[in-house]
Amino acid sequence: MRQRLSSEPDRYRGRRRVPAPPRSRYAAVVTTAFVGAGLVALGAAALPDAKGVSPSVLDELKQASITSEDAALRADSADRASRDRVETKGSSVQDAWLLPLKNYEFTTPYGMHSDKLHTGVDLVAAEGTPYVAVHAGTVTKAGWSGGYGYTVIVKHADGSEAIYGHSSALTVQEGQQVKAGDQLGLVGNTGHSYGAHLHLELHVNGKPKDPVPYLQDRGVDIKMQIEALYNDVSAS
């Protein structure tokens, strides 16, 4: 073995030798490294890497997407159908027949009274109670009419007419278009009247008809104060 000459430079002169860590510390360092690597591996496995996903899982995800789209389409179709139903119902408002009043007393019916034909029905209510059109049409009369007092006449699309008599005030004008349920005037005691009430007549082909069966055929029972909304009926 060659001996180092004292004249040769000592590469380690002036340097401190770092002692090796004890075996227990070395083991802890190695163990920590392995644990850290394991956590990284687990985190990587949790990421949705398409290359590592099972084909069956991809099929399930694809099917779920298709199902979601189908549900959205069905919901949109249902919404459109609902809007169509509302529009259809709205269009049938022109066919509606309604009661002219609420909370009245049905008194004098259509027919012969004291050797005279009572050509309508009388509905007793407090003076000033609003009354409405039983059916859509055009106001052909809005003013004073002899024994009927202040009167409104509405001509319907089928040619029939409704006459509302003895009003205390009128809220429409001649030529005005009205729908079933639109206010026409206020109950009164004008003309040849025995007290505050609404006199209602219905004329077909220029002749008076009994309002009770006529309205019953159209879903309105004026005696029982019952009405069926939006009945699609044809005039008789």
C-alpha positions in Angstrom: 0.0 0.0 0.0 1.3 3.5 -1.0 1.8 5.9 1.9 0.5 9.4 1.5 3.4 11.8 1.5 3.3 14.7 3.9 3.8 17.0 1.0 0.7 15.9 -0.8 -2.3 18.2 -0.2 -4.9 16.7 2.2 -8.3 17.1 0.4 -10.1 16.5 3.6 -8.0 18.9 5.7 -10.2 21.6 7.4 -13.5 19.7 6.6 -15.8 18.2 9.1 -17.0 14.7 8.5 -20.7 14.4 8.6 -21.6 11.4 10.7 -24.0 8.8 9.2 -27.5 8.9 10.7 -28.3 6.2 13.1 -30.1 3.1 11.8 -33.3 4.0 13.5 -33.4 7.4 11.9 -32.5 6.0 8.5 -35.4 3.5 8.8 -37.8 6.4 9.6 -36.7 8.3 6.5 -37.2 5.4 4.3 -40.6 4.5 5.8 -41.8 8.1 5.3 -40.7 8.0 1.7 -42.6 4.8 1.0 -45.7 6.2 2.7 -45.6 9.4 0.7 -45.2 7.5 -2.5 -48.2 5.4 -1.6 -50.3 8.5 -1.0 -49.3 9.9 -4.4 -50.2 6.6 -6.0 -53.6 6.6 -4.3 -54.3 10.2 -5.3 -53.4 9.4 -8.9 -55.7 6.4 -8.9 -58.6 8.6 -7.7 -58.3 10.9 -10.7 -60.8 10.3 -13.6 -58.2 9.2 -16.1 -60.2 7.9 -19.1 -57.3 5.5 -20.1 -57.6 3.7 -16.8 -61.5 3.6 -16.6 -63.2 0.3 -17.2 -65.2 0.2 -20.5 -68.3 -0.8 -18.5 -68.0 2.4 -16.4 -67.8 4.5 -19.5 -70.9 2.8 -20.9 -72.8 3.5 -17.7 -71.7 7.2 -17.8 -72.8 7.4 -21.5 -76.2 5.8 -20.7 -76.7 8.2 -17.8 -76.0 11.1 -20.1 -78.5 9.8 -22.6 -81.1 9.3 -19.9 -80.6 12.8 -18.6 -81.1 14.3 -22.1 -84.3 12.2 -22.6 -85.7 13.4 -19.3 -85.0 17.0 -20.3 -86.7 16.5 -23.7 -89.7 14.9 -22.0 -89.9 17.8 -19.5 -89.8 20.3 -22.4 -92.5 18.4 -24.3 -94.7 18.3 -21.2 -94.2 22.1 -20.7 -95.2 22.8 -24.3 -98.3 20.5 -24.0 -99.3 22.4 -20.8 -99.0 25.7 -22.6 -101.1 24.3 -25.5 -103.8 23.2 -23.1 -103.9 26.7 -21.5 -104.1 28.3 -24.9 -106.9 25.9 -26.0 -108.8 26.6 -22.8 -108.4 30.3 -23.4 -109.8 30.0 -26.9 -112.9 28.3 -25.6 -113.8 31.4 -23.5 -115.9 32.5 -26.4 -118.1 29.4 -25.9 -118.6 29.9 -22.1 -122.0 30.3 -20.6 -122.1 31.8 -17.1 -124.5 32.9 -14.4 -125.4 36.6 -14.6 -125.3 37.1 -10.8 -124.0 35.6 -7.6 -126.0 35.1 -4.5 -129.4 36.0 -5.8 -133.0 34.7 -5.2 -134.7 33.1 -8.1 -138.3 34.4 -8.0 -140.6 34.8 -11.0 -140.1 32.1 -13.7 -140.8 32.2 -17.4 -144.5 31.7 -18.3 -148.0 33.0 -17.9 -148.6 35.3 -14.9 -152.0 37.2 -14.5 -152.9 36.4 -18.1 -149.7 37.8 -19.3 -146.6 36.1 -20.6 -143.6 36.8 -18.4 -140.9 36.5 -21.1 -137.9 36.0 -18.8 -136.8 35.2 -15.2 -136.4 37.5 -12.3 -133.3 37.3 -10.0 -133.6 39.4 -6.8 -130.4 41.0 -5.5 -129.5 44.2 -3.6 -129.7 47.3 -5.7 -126.2 48.2 -7.0 -125.1 44.6 -7.3 -123.0 44.1 -10.5 -124.3 41.7 -13.1 -122.3 40.2 -16.0 -122.8 38.8 -19.5 -124.0 35.2 -19.6 -122.3 34.8 -23.0 -119.9 36.6 -25.4 -121.3 39.0 -28.0 -121.9 42.5 -29.1 -123.9 45.1 -27.1 -126.7 46.3 -29.4 -128.6 48.2 -26.8 -127.4 50.1 -23.7 -130.0 52.6 -22.5 -133.6 53.3 -21.5 -136.2 50.8 -22.9 -139.7 51.6 -21.6 -141.0 49.1 -19.1 -137.6 47.4 -18.9 -136.0 50.6 -17.6 -132.3 50.8 -18.2 -131.5 47.8 -20.3 -128.6 46.1 -22.0 -129.1 43.8 -25.0 -126.2 41.5 -26.1 -126.4 39.7 -29.4 -124.4 36.5 -29.6 -122.5 35.0 -32.5 -125.2 32.5 -33.2 -127.8 35.2 -33.5 -129.5 34.7 -30.1 -129.9 37.6 -27.7 -129.8 38.2 -24.0 -131.8 41.1 -22.5 -130.9 42.5 -19.0 -133.6 44.8 -17.6 -134.4 47.2 -14.7 -130.7 48.3 -14.2 -129.8 51.2 -11.9 -126.8 51.9 -14.0 -125.1 50.6 -17.1 -121.3 50.1 -17.6 -121.1 49.3 -21.3 -121.9 51.1 -24.5 -123.6 50.1 -27.7 -121.2 48.4 -30.2 -118.9 47.1 -27.4 -117.7 43.6 -27.6 -118.1 41.6 -24.4 -117.0 38.2 -23.1 -118.9 35.9 -20.7 -118.4 37.3 -17.3 -117.8 40.9 -18.3 -119.8 43.4 -16.2 -122.7 45.0 -18.0 -124.4 47.1 -15.3 -125.8 47.2 -11.8 -129.0 45.7 -10.5 -131.8 48.3 -10.1 -135.5 49.0 -9.9 -136.1 51.1 -13.0 -139.1 50.8 -15.4 -142.1 48.6 -14.5 -140.4 46.9 -11.5 -141.7 45.7 -8.2 -138.3 46.0 -6.4 -134.6 45.7 -7.0 -133.9 42.7 -9.3 -132.4 41.6 -12.6 -134.8 40.6 -15.4 -133.1 38.2 -17.8 -134.6 37.2 -21.2 -133.2 35.0 -23.9 -134.4 35.4 -27.5 -133.8 32.9 -30.3 -134.8 33.8 -33.8 -136.4 36.9 -32.4 -138.7 35.0 -30.0 -138.3 34.6 -26.2 -137.2 31.2 -24.9 -137.4 29.9 -21.3 -134.0 30.7 -19.9 -134.0 27.8 -17.4 -133.9 24.8 -19.9 -132.0 26.9 -22.5 -129.1 27.6 -20.0 -129.3 24.1 -18.6 -128.4 22.7 -22.0 -125.3 24.9 -21.8 -124.1 23.8 -18.4 -125.8 26.6 -16.4 -128.5 25.9 -13.8 -129.9 29.4 -13.1 -132.3 28.0 -10.4 -129.5 26.1 -8.5 -126.9 28.8 -9.2 -124.5 26.3 -10.8 -122.4 27.0 -13.9 -120.0 24.7 -15.9 -117.1 26.8 -17.3 -116.0 26.6 -20.9 -118.7 24.3 -22.2 -118.4 23.9 -26.0 -122.0 23.8 -27.1 -124.0 24.6 -30.2 -127.0 26.8 -30.2 -130.4 25.2 -30.5 
